Amino acid sequence: MSEIQKLLAKKDGLLIEIACIVEDLNEYVNYPVETVSVDQLHYQYDFIIKEIVKINREINLEHIKHALSFHSQNVELKKLTEKATSSIVFTVKDLPKLHFSMFETPNLL
């Protein structure tokens, strides 16, 4: 699970970068200056969006890997429990001697 946490932390950092770029663009709109490269800001924005999409895919793959791992583990546990229970055969001798006392006697009258 630590891989997913690392990816989520990286994604959070990228989201903060996007917020900074949006703030820079809003500031440029209000106070345009020639020293700011708007094209570079848009390029960075697009690049960060692509990185976030890539991280989302990696997170989904990690979730799928974990789900498949849990599924295969469940299948193995089912096999083990079936093997353990199939060797135990229940017979009448396994009942207590007074097994008829476990049931109510029907009133036939």
NORKAZI-V433322 format. One record per pair of residues at least 24 apart in sequence whose ideal C-beta (glycine too) atoms are under 7 Angstrom apart, sorted by the first residue. I is the first residue (numbers start at 1). J is the second residue. D is the distance in Angstrom with one decimal. If there is no record, write none. Layout:
I&J&D + I&J&D
//
This chain:
3&62&5.6 + 4&59&5.9 + 4&62&5.0 + 7&55&5.3 + 7&58&5.6 + 7&59&5.1 + 10&55&6.0 + 11&52&5.9 + 11&55&4.8 + 14&48&5.2 + 14&51&5.7 + 14&52&5.3 + 17&48&5.5 + 18&45&6.6 + 18&48&5.4 + 21&45&5.1
//
